[in-house]
Amino acid sequence: MQPDAAAEVFAAQRPRLLRLAYRMLGSMAEAEDVVQEAWIRWQRADREAVRDPAAFLARTVSRLCLDAMDSARARREIYVGHWLPEPIIDPAPEPEDLTLTLMLALERLSPLERAAFLLHDIFEVPLPEVAAAIGRDPAAARQLASRARQHVRAARPRFPVAKAEGERIALAFFEAATSGDLETLRGLLAEGVTAQSDGGGKVLAFLNPIHGLDRVLRLFAGLHRKLKYRPAELIRLAWIDGLPGYISRERDGVLQTTALDIADGRITAIYITRNPEKLTRVAEAVGQG
């Protein structure tokens, strides 16, 4: 395969490889590093002997991600507060339809389970190729994917939220949370709602997830009392890793994304990312750098 043809093959596969690496690692910066390393290995490979470039590249990225996940998990063990994936705003429609909620469910899996599930169930890679990618025989790969599937089944939405409905709820939530309108908030939130915030020790954030309607209402009531004379700025509504939400400049001056998991018209989970290291791309996209 000539160099120009090899570059064209890689360029065609790059978006898919980047999605795979991001979903494995939860960090776009790390995903880009992995895909760059895959490009170097593709250049060095005996490409004439590669019968299926797409399978070769997916296998290469998967193995690189498995290596990277060991150090990533070690870093998360000393991470300050609750960890959330780097937010990707307004993602292009993708066949995988993998939301932030499902990505967090994947975090509870072993690296091999996560790889097997993503490759087989999400990216529809044939089982023999999955087995080759993770260094297991097909029977073991099938078992890993099946076990992972059982763990993440509850995280899959039964009914996707329509765009207009998601944006309506996101705007109503921002306005109610900012104004301290607890009655409107109560009507928007599910009884078992959970709020999670990721500041990474860089900016103020609550360290542990907050569970339950009353506790989440008290959280927003307290924030409003402390900061009511410094209004938040809605920069724009956005879809964040497949969930409706918004980008805002908060009352303490911090840029943040807020993603909302919605079921049956109520917010079941609130994901707030404030760590500035995870918001570099968001800041650039909305001119807030």
C-alpha positions in Angstrom: 0.0 0.0 0.0 1.5 3.3 -1.1 2.0 6.1 1.6 -0.8 8.3 0.2 -3.3 5.4 0.1 -2.2 4.4 3.7 -2.9 8.0 4.9 -6.3 8.0 3.2 -7.2 4.7 4.9 -6.2 6.0 8.3 -8.0 9.3 7.8 -11.2 7.5 6.9 -10.9 5.4 10.1 -9.7 8.2 12.4 -13.1 9.5 13.6 -14.2 6.0 14.6 -10.9 5.3 16.3 -11.1 8.6 18.2 -14.6 7.7 19.4 -13.5 4.3 20.6 -10.4 5.7 22.4 -12.5 8.5 24.1 -15.1 6.0 25.3 -12.4 3.7 26.7 -10.5 6.5 28.4 -13.0 9.3 29.1 -10.4 11.9 28.0 -10.2 13.4 24.6 -6.6 14.5 25.1 -5.6 10.9 26.0 -7.7 9.6 23.1 -5.9 11.8 20.7 -2.5 10.6 22.0 -3.6 7.0 21.5 -4.8 7.6 18.0 -1.6 9.4 17.1 0.4 6.4 18.4 -1.8 4.2 16.3 -1.0 6.3 13.2 2.7 5.8 13.9 2.3 2.1 14.2 0.2 2.0 11.0 3.0 3.8 9.2 5.6 1.2 10.5 3.4 -1.8 9.8 3.7 -4.2 6.8 0.5 -2.8 5.3 0.6 -5.2 2.4 0.1 -8.1 4.9 -2.9 -6.4 6.5 -6.0 -7.8 5.0 -8.5 -5.7 7.0 -7.1 -2.2 7.9 -10.1 -1.2 9.9 -9.8 -4.3 12.1 -6.0 -3.8 12.4 -6.4 -0.2 13.5 -9.3 -1.0 16.0 -7.2 -3.7 17.5 -4.2 -1.4 17.8 -6.2 1.4 19.5 -7.8 -1.1 21.8 -4.5 -2.5 23.0 -3.1 1.0 23.4 -6.1 2.0 25.5 -5.8 -1.1 27.7 -2.2 -0.1 28.4 -3.2 3.5 29.1 -6.1 2.5 31.4 -3.8 1.1 34.0 -2.2 4.5 34.5 -5.5 6.3 34.2 -7.1 4.3 36.9 -4.1 4.9 39.2 -4.5 8.7 38.6 -8.2 8.5 39.5 -7.4 6.8 42.8 -5.8 10.0 43.9 -8.2 12.3 42.0 -9.8 15.0 44.3 -13.5 14.6 44.4 -15.8 12.8 42.0 -14.4 12.0 38.5 -16.5 12.7 35.4 -15.5 12.2 31.7 -14.2 15.2 29.8 -17.4 16.7 28.3 -17.9 16.6 24.6 -20.4 19.2 23.5 -22.8 18.9 20.6 -21.4 15.5 19.4 -22.2 14.6 15.8 -24.9 11.9 15.5 -23.2 8.6 15.8 -24.5 5.0 15.4 -23.1 4.1 18.8 -25.4 6.5 20.7 -23.3 6.3 23.8 -24.3 8.8 26.5 -22.4 10.1 29.5 -24.6 8.0 31.7 -23.5 4.8 29.9 -19.9 5.9 30.0 -20.0 6.2 33.8 -21.5 2.7 33.9 -18.5 1.5 31.9 -16.2 3.0 34.5 -17.4 0.2 36.9 -16.2 -2.5 34.5 -12.8 -4.1 34.3 -10.6 -2.8 31.4 -11.2 -6.1 29.5 -14.9 -6.0 30.1 -15.1 -2.5 28.9 -13.1 -3.2 25.8 -15.1 -6.3 24.9 -18.4 -4.5 25.4 -17.4 -1.4 23.4 -15.9 -3.3 20.5 -18.6 -6.0 20.2 -21.8 -4.3 21.4 -21.2 -0.6 20.5 -18.8 -0.7 17.5 -20.1 -4.1 16.2 -16.7 -5.6 15.8 -17.0 -9.4 15.1 -16.2 -11.5 18.1 -13.0 -13.1 16.7 -11.6 -9.6 16.1 -12.6 -8.6 19.6 -10.8 -11.6 21.0 -7.7 -10.7 19.0 -7.8 -7.1 20.2 -8.0 -8.0 23.9 -5.7 -11.0 23.7 -8.3 -13.6 24.7 -10.0 -16.5 23.0 -13.5 -15.9 21.5 -15.3 -17.8 24.3 -13.6 -15.6 26.9 -14.3 -12.4 24.9 -18.0 -13.4 24.6 -18.2 -14.0 28.3 -16.6 -10.6 29.1 -19.0 -8.8 26.7 -22.0 -10.6 28.2 -20.9 -9.8 31.8 -20.4 -6.1 30.9 -23.8 -6.0 29.1 -25.6 -7.1 32.2 -23.9 -4.4 34.3 -24.7 -1.5 31.9 -28.2 -2.6 30.8 -29.8 -0.3 33.4 -27.9 2.7 32.1 -29.4 2.6 28.7 -32.3 4.9 28.2 -35.6 3.2 27.4 -36.8 6.2 25.4 -34.4 8.9 24.1 -35.3 12.4 24.9 -36.4 14.5 21.9 -34.2 17.5 21.2 -36.9 20.2 21.9 -38.0 18.5 25.1 -34.4 18.1 26.4 -33.6 21.7 25.7 -36.9 22.9 27.3 -36.1 21.0 30.5 -32.5 22.2 30.5 -33.5 25.9 30.2 -36.1 25.5 32.8 -33.6 23.9 35.2 -31.0 26.6 34.6 -33.5 29.3 35.3 -35.0 27.7 38.4 -31.6 26.8 39.9 -30.2 30.3 39.2 -33.3 32.1 40.7 -33.7 29.8 43.6 -37.1 28.7 42.5 -37.3 25.5 44.6 -40.9 24.7 43.6 -40.1 24.7 39.9 -37.0 22.6 40.7 -39.1 20.2 42.7 -41.3 19.7 39.6 -38.4 19.1 37.3 -36.5 16.6 39.5 -37.2 12.9 40.0 -37.5 11.6 43.6 -34.3 9.6 43.3 -32.3 12.3 41.5 -28.5 12.3 41.9 -26.2 15.3 41.5 -22.5 14.9 40.7 -19.8 17.6 40.4 -16.2 17.4 39.1 -13.9 20.2 40.1 -10.7 18.0 40.2 -9.4 19.9 43.2 -8.9 22.9 40.9 -12.1 24.8 41.7 -14.9 24.5 44.3 -17.2 21.5 43.8 -19.0 19.1 46.1 -16.7 16.1 46.6 -19.3 13.3 46.7 -22.5 12.5 44.8 -25.7 13.9 46.4 -28.6 11.5 46.3 -32.3 12.2 46.7 -34.7 15.0 45.9 -34.7 16.7 49.3 -30.9 16.8 49.5 -30.4 18.0 46.0 -33.0 20.8 46.6 -31.1 21.8 49.8 -27.9 21.9 47.7 -29.3 24.4 45.2 -31.1 26.4 47.9 -27.7 26.8 49.7 -25.9 27.8 46.5 -28.6 30.4 45.8 -28.3 31.9 49.3 -24.6 32.2 49.1 -24.3 33.6 45.6 -27.7 35.2 44.8 -26.2 38.6 44.2 -23.8 37.2 41.5 -26.1 35.9 38.7 -24.9 33.0 36.5 -24.6 33.6 32.8 -26.2 31.0 30.4 -23.7 30.9 27.5 -25.8 28.4 25.5 -27.8 25.3 25.6 -25.8 22.2 24.5 -25.9 18.5 24.2 -23.2 17.0 26.3 -22.1 13.5 25.6 -25.5 12.8 24.2 -27.4 14.4 27.1 -29.3 17.7 27.1 -27.7 20.5 29.2 -26.0 23.8 29.0 -22.7 25.7 29.2 -22.6 28.5 31.8 -20.4 31.0 33.5 -21.3 30.4 37.1 -21.7 32.9 39.9 -18.2 32.3 41.2 -16.9 33.0 37.7 -16.1 29.4 36.8 -17.0 28.0 33.4 -19.0 24.8 33.7 -21.1 22.3 31.8 -24.2 20.8 33.2 -25.7 17.6 31.6 -29.1 16.2 32.5 -30.2 12.6 32.4 -34.0 12.7 31.8 -36.5 9.9 32.1 -40.3 10.2 31.9 -40.0 14.0 31.8 -38.0 14.3 35.0 -34.3 14.8 35.7 -32.8 11.7 37.2 -29.2 12.8 37.3 -27.2 16.1 37.1 -23.6 16.0 35.9 -21.7 19.2 36.5 -18.1 19.5 35.2 -16.1 22.5 36.5 -12.5 21.2 36.3 -10.9 23.8 34.0 -8.5 21.1 32.6 -11.4 19.3 31.2 -13.1 22.3 29.7 -10.3 23.7 27.5 -12.1 22.5 24.3 -15.5 23.7 25.6 -14.0 27.2 26.3 -12.5 27.4 22.8 -15.7 26.3 21.2 -17.8 29.0 22.9 -15.2 31.8 22.9 -14.6 31.7 26.6 -10.9 30.8 26.6 
